[in-house]
């Protein structure tokens, strides 16, 4: 469960960075 939470947070940060770059 902890691993899933980290994955979700990481995915969220990645999307945010991609949105800023785009």
mmCIF entry with sequence, helices, sheets and N, C-alpha, C, O atoms, coordinates in Angstrom:
data_MODEL
# 
_entry.id   MODEL 
# 
_entity.id                         1 
_entity.type                       polymer 
_entity.pdbx_number_of_molecules   1 
# 
_entity_poly.entity_id                      1 
_entity_poly.type                           'polypeptide(L)' 
_entity_poly.nstd_linkage                   no 
_entity_poly.nstd_monomer                   no 
_entity_poly.pdbx_seq_one_letter_code       
;(UNK)(UNK)(UNK)(UNK)(UNK)(UNK)(UNK)(UNK)(UNK)(UNK)(UNK)(UNK)(UNK)(UNK)(UNK)(UNK)
(UNK)(UNK)(UNK)(UNK)(UNK)(UNK)
;
_entity_poly.pdbx_seq_one_letter_code_can   XXXXXXXXXXXXXXXXXXXXXX 
_entity_poly.pdbx_strand_id                 A 
# 
loop_
_entity_poly_seq.entity_id 
_entity_poly_seq.num 
_entity_poly_seq.mon_id 
_entity_poly_seq.hetero 
1 1  UNK n 
1 2  UNK n 
1 3  UNK n 
1 4  UNK n 
1 5  UNK n 
1 6  UNK n 
1 7  UNK n 
1 8  UNK n 
1 9  UNK n 
1 10 UNK n 
1 11 UNK n 
1 12 UNK n 
1 13 UNK n 
1 14 UNK n 
1 15 UNK n 
1 16 UNK n 
1 17 UNK n 
1 18 UNK n 
1 19 UNK n 
1 20 UNK n 
1 21 UNK n 
1 22 UNK n 
# 
_struct_asym.id          A 
_struct_asym.entity_id   1 
# 
_struct_conf.conf_type_id            HELX_P 
_struct_conf.id                      HELX_P1 
_struct_conf.pdbx_PDB_helix_id       AA1 
_struct_conf.beg_label_comp_id       UNK 
_struct_conf.beg_label_asym_id       A 
_struct_conf.beg_label_seq_id        2 
_struct_conf.pdbx_beg_PDB_ins_code   ? 
_struct_conf.end_label_comp_id       UNK 
_struct_conf.end_label_asym_id       A 
_struct_conf.end_label_seq_id        21 
_struct_conf.pdbx_end_PDB_ins_code   ? 
_struct_conf.beg_auth_comp_id        UNK 
_struct_conf.beg_auth_asym_id        A 
_struct_conf.beg_auth_seq_id         2 
_struct_conf.end_auth_comp_id        UNK 
_struct_conf.end_auth_asym_id        A 
_struct_conf.end_auth_seq_id         21 
_struct_conf.pdbx_PDB_helix_class    1 
_struct_conf.details                 ? 
_struct_conf.pdbx_PDB_helix_length   20 
# 
_struct_conf_type.id          HELX_P 
_struct_conf_type.criteria    ? 
_struct_conf_type.reference   ? 
# 
loop_
_atom_site.group_PDB 
_atom_site.id 
_atom_site.type_symbol 
_atom_site.label_atom_id 
_atom_site.label_alt_id 
_atom_site.label_comp_id 
_atom_site.label_asym_id 
_atom_site.label_entity_id 
_atom_site.label_seq_id 
_atom_site.pdbx_PDB_ins_code 
_atom_site.Cartn_x 
_atom_site.Cartn_y 
_atom_site.Cartn_z 
_atom_site.occupancy 
_atom_site.B_iso_or_equiv 
_atom_site.pdbx_formal_charge 
_atom_site.auth_seq_id 
_atom_site.auth_comp_id 
_atom_site.auth_asym_id 
_atom_site.auth_atom_id 
_atom_site.pdbx_PDB_model_num 
ATOM 1  N N  . UNK A 1 1  ? 0.839 -1.211 0.000   1.00 0.00 ? 1  UNK A N  1 
ATOM 2  C CA . UNK A 1 1  ? 0.000 0.000  0.000   1.00 0.00 ? 1  UNK A CA 1 
ATOM 3  C C  . UNK A 1 1  ? 0.871 1.256  0.000   1.00 0.00 ? 1  UNK A C  1 
ATOM 4  O O  . UNK A 1 1  ? 0.574 2.228  -0.696  1.00 0.00 ? 1  UNK A O  1 
ATOM 5  N N  . UNK A 1 2  ? 1.932 1.226  0.776   1.00 0.00 ? 2  UNK A N  1 
ATOM 6  C CA . UNK A 1 2  ? 2.843 2.369  0.828   1.00 0.00 ? 2  UNK A CA 1 
ATOM 7  C C  . UNK A 1 2  ? 3.473 2.594  -0.548  1.00 0.00 ? 2  UNK A C  1 
ATOM 8  O O  . UNK A 1 2  ? 3.618 3.733  -0.994  1.00 0.00 ? 2  UNK A O  1 
ATOM 9  N N  . UNK A 1 3  ? 3.843 1.504  -1.212  1.00 0.00 ? 3  UNK A N  1 
ATOM 10 C CA . UNK A 1 3  ? 4.459 1.607  -2.528  1.00 0.00 ? 3  UNK A CA 1 
ATOM 11 C C  . UNK A 1 3  ? 3.497 2.283  -3.508  1.00 0.00 ? 3  UNK A C  1 
ATOM 12 O O  . UNK A 1 3  ? 3.907 3.102  -4.331  1.00 0.00 ? 3  UNK A O  1 
ATOM 13 N N  . UNK A 1 4  ? 2.210 1.926  -3.408  1.00 0.00 ? 4  UNK A N  1 
ATOM 14 C CA . UNK A 1 4  ? 1.206 2.509  -4.307  1.00 0.00 ? 4  UNK A CA 1 
ATOM 15 C C  . UNK A 1 4  ? 1.090 4.007  -4.062  1.00 0.00 ? 4  UNK A C  1 
ATOM 16 O O  . UNK A 1 4  ? 0.964 4.791  -5.002  1.00 0.00 ? 4  UNK A O  1 
ATOM 17 N N  . UNK A 1 5  ? 1.133 4.398  -2.783  1.00 0.00 ? 5  UNK A N  1 
ATOM 18 C CA . UNK A 1 5  ? 1.029 5.815  -2.432  1.00 0.00 ? 5  UNK A CA 1 
ATOM 19 C C  . UNK A 1 5  ? 2.206 6.587  -3.032  1.00 0.00 ? 5  UNK A C  1 
ATOM 20 O O  . UNK A 1 5  ? 2.020 7.665  -3.595  1.00 0.00 ? 5  UNK A O  1 
ATOM 21 N N  . UNK A 1 6  ? 3.384 6.048  -2.915  1.00 0.00 ? 6  UNK A N  1 
ATOM 22 C CA . UNK A 1 6  ? 4.580 6.695  -3.475  1.00 0.00 ? 6  UNK A CA 1 
ATOM 23 C C  . UNK A 1 6  ? 4.439 6.820  -4.996  1.00 0.00 ? 6  UNK A C  1 
ATOM 24 O O  . UNK A 1 6  ? 4.791 7.840  -5.587  1.00 0.00 ? 6  UNK A O  1 
ATOM 25 N N  . UNK A 1 7  ? 3.916 5.755  -5.609  1.00 0.00 ? 7  UNK A N  1 
ATOM 26 C CA . UNK A 1 7  ? 3.741 5.766  -7.057  1.00 0.00 ? 7  UNK A CA 1 
ATOM 27 C C  . UNK A 1 7  ? 2.775 6.879  -7.471  1.00 0.00 ? 7  UNK A C  1 
ATOM 28 O O  . UNK A 1 7  ? 3.030 7.604  -8.433  1.00 0.00 ? 7  UNK A O  1 
ATOM 29 N N  . UNK A 1 8  ? 1.681 7.007  -6.747  1.00 0.00 ? 8  UNK A N  1 
ATOM 30 C CA . UNK A 1 8  ? 0.694 8.051  -7.058  1.00 0.00 ? 8  UNK A CA 1 
ATOM 31 C C  . UNK A 1 8  ? 1.306 9.438  -6.915  1.00 0.00 ? 8  UNK A C  1 
ATOM 32 O O  . UNK A 1 8  ? 1.100 10.301 -7.768  1.00 0.00 ? 8  UNK A O  1 
ATOM 33 N N  . UNK A 1 9  ? 2.054 9.652  -5.843  1.00 0.00 ? 9  UNK A N  1 
ATOM 34 C CA . UNK A 1 9  ? 2.687 10.954 -5.614  1.00 0.00 ? 9  UNK A CA 1 
ATOM 35 C C  . UNK A 1 9  ? 3.698 11.246 -6.724  1.00 0.00 ? 9  UNK A C  1 
ATOM 36 O O  . UNK A 1 9  ? 3.752 12.361 -7.243  1.00 0.00 ? 9  UNK A O  1 
ATOM 37 N N  . UNK A 1 10 ? 4.491 10.245 -7.082  1.00 0.00 ? 10 UNK A N  1 
ATOM 38 C CA . UNK A 1 10 ? 5.501 10.413 -8.115  1.00 0.00 ? 10 UNK A CA 1 
ATOM 39 C C  . UNK A 1 10 ? 4.832 10.747 -9.458  1.00 0.00 ? 10 UNK A C  1 
ATOM 40 O O  . UNK A 1 10 ? 5.290 11.619 -10.195 1.00 0.00 ? 10 UNK A O  1 
ATOM 41 N N  . UNK A 1 11 ? 3.743 10.033 -9.754  1.00 0.00 ? 11 UNK A N  1 
ATOM 42 C CA . UNK A 1 11 ? 3.029 10.267 -11.002 1.00 0.00 ? 11 UNK A CA 1 
ATOM 43 C C  . UNK A 1 11 ? 2.464 11.687 -11.026 1.00 0.00 ? 11 UNK A C  1 
ATOM 44 O O  . UNK A 1 11 ? 2.502 12.362 -12.055 1.00 0.00 ? 11 UNK A O  1 
ATOM 45 N N  . UNK A 1 12 ? 1.947 12.126 -9.898  1.00 0.00 ? 12 UNK A N  1 
ATOM 46 C CA . UNK A 1 12 ? 1.364 13.470 -9.808  1.00 0.00 ? 12 UNK A CA 1 
ATOM 47 C C  . UNK A 1 12 ? 2.437 14.526 -10.064 1.00 0.00 ? 12 UNK A C  1 
ATOM 48 O O  . UNK A 1 12 ? 2.209 15.484 -10.803 1.00 0.00 ? 12 UNK A O  1 
ATOM 49 N N  . UNK A 1 13 ? 3.601 14.348 -9.453  1.00 0.00 ? 13 UNK A N  1 
ATOM 50 C CA . UNK A 1 13 ? 4.699 15.306 -9.639  1.00 0.00 ? 13 UNK A CA 1 
ATOM 51 C C  . UNK A 1 13 ? 5.166 15.303 -11.090 1.00 0.00 ? 13 UNK A C  1 
ATOM 52 O O  . UNK A 1 13 ? 5.460 16.356 -11.655 1.00 0.00 ? 13 UNK A O  1 
ATOM 53 N N  . UNK A 1 14 ? 5.231 14.133 -11.683 1.00 0.00 ? 14 UNK A N  1 
ATOM 54 C CA . UNK A 1 14 ? 5.672 14.028 -13.066 1.00 0.00 ? 14 UNK A CA 1 
ATOM 55 C C  . UNK A 1 14 ? 4.706 14.763 -13.988 1.00 0.00 ? 14 UNK A C  1 
ATOM 56 O O  . UNK A 1 14 ? 5.125 15.492 -14.887 1.00 0.00 ? 14 UNK A O  1 
ATOM 57 N N  . UNK A 1 15 ? 3.415 14.565 -13.759 1.00 0.00 ? 15 UNK A N  1 
ATOM 58 C CA . UNK A 1 15 ? 2.425 15.238 -14.593 1.00 0.00 ? 15 UNK A CA 1 
ATOM 59 C C  . UNK A 1 15 ? 2.532 16.746 -14.438 1.00 0.00 ? 15 UNK A C  1 
ATOM 60 O O  . UNK A 1 15 ? 2.399 17.488 -15.411 1.00 0.00 ? 15 UNK A O  1 
ATOM 61 N N  . UNK A 1 16 ? 2.772 17.195 -13.216 1.00 0.00 ? 16 UNK A N  1 
ATOM 62 C CA . UNK A 1 16 ? 2.881 18.632 -12.965 1.00 0.00 ? 16 UNK A CA 1 
ATOM 63 C C  . UNK A 1 16 ? 4.089 19.202 -13.720 1.00 0.00 ? 16 UNK A C  1 
ATOM 64 O O  . UNK A 1 16 ? 4.005 20.279 -14.310 1.00 0.00 ? 16 UNK A O  1 
ATOM 65 N N  . UNK A 1 17 ? 5.198 18.480 -13.698 1.00 0.00 ? 17 UNK A N  1 
ATOM 66 C CA . UNK A 1 17 ? 6.396 18.949 -14.392 1.00 0.00 ? 17 UNK A CA 1 
ATOM 67 C C  . UNK A 1 17 ? 6.161 18.972 -15.903 1.00 0.00 ? 17 UNK A C  1 
ATOM 68 O O  . UNK A 1 17 ? 6.579 19.903 -16.592 1.00 0.00 ? 17 UNK A O  1 
ATOM 69 N N  . UNK A 1 18 ? 5.491 17.942 -16.404 1.00 0.00 ? 18 UNK A N  1 
ATOM 70 C CA . UNK A 1 18 ? 5.213 17.893 -17.831 1.00 0.00 ? 18 UNK A CA 1 
ATOM 71 C C  . UNK A 1 18 ? 4.302 19.040 -18.237 1.00 0.00 ? 18 UNK A C  1 
ATOM 72 O O  . UNK A 1 18 ? 4.465 19.626 -19.307 1.00 0.00 ? 18 UNK A O  1 
ATOM 73 N N  . UNK A 1 19 ? 3.350 19.353 -17.382 1.00 0.00 ? 19 UNK A N  1 
ATOM 74 C CA . UNK A 1 19 ? 2.419 20.448 -17.684 1.00 0.00 ? 19 UNK A CA 1 
ATOM 75 C C  . UNK A 1 19 ? 3.178 21.772 -17.722 1.00 0.00 ? 19 UNK A C  1 
ATOM 76 O O  . UNK A 1 19 ? 2.917 22.614 -18.580 1.00 0.00 ? 19 UNK A O  1 
ATOM 77 N N  . UNK A 1 20 ? 4.104 21.954 -16.807 1.00 0.00 ? 20 UNK A N  1 
ATOM 78 C CA . UNK A 1 20 ? 4.880 23.202 -16.781 1.00 0.00 ? 20 UNK A CA 1 
ATOM 79 C C  . UNK A 1 20 ? 5.778 23.295 -18.015 1.00 0.00 ? 20 UNK A C  1 
ATOM 80 O O  . UNK A 1 20 ? 5.906 24.363 -18.614 1.00 0.00 ? 20 UNK A O  1 
ATOM 81 N N  . UNK A 1 21 ? 6.391 22.192 -18.386 1.00 0.00 ? 21 UNK A N  1 
ATOM 82 C CA . UNK A 1 21 ? 7.275 22.191 -19.548 1.00 0.00 ? 21 UNK A CA 1 
ATOM 83 C C  . UNK A 1 21 ? 6.484 22.456 -20.823 1.00 0.00 ? 21 UNK A C  1 
ATOM 84 O O  . UNK A 1 21 ? 6.927 23.199 -21.699 1.00 0.00 ? 21 UNK A O  1 
ATOM 85 N N  . UNK A 1 22 ? 5.332 21.851 -20.915 1.00 0.00 ? 22 UNK A N  1 
ATOM 86 C CA . UNK A 1 22 ? 4.502 22.010 -22.103 1.00 0.00 ? 22 UNK A CA 1 
ATOM 87 C C  . UNK A 1 22 ? 3.894 23.419 -22.112 1.00 0.00 ? 22 UNK A C  1 
ATOM 88 O O  . UNK A 1 22 ? 3.155 23.766 -23.033 1.00 0.00 ? 22 UNK A O  1 
# 
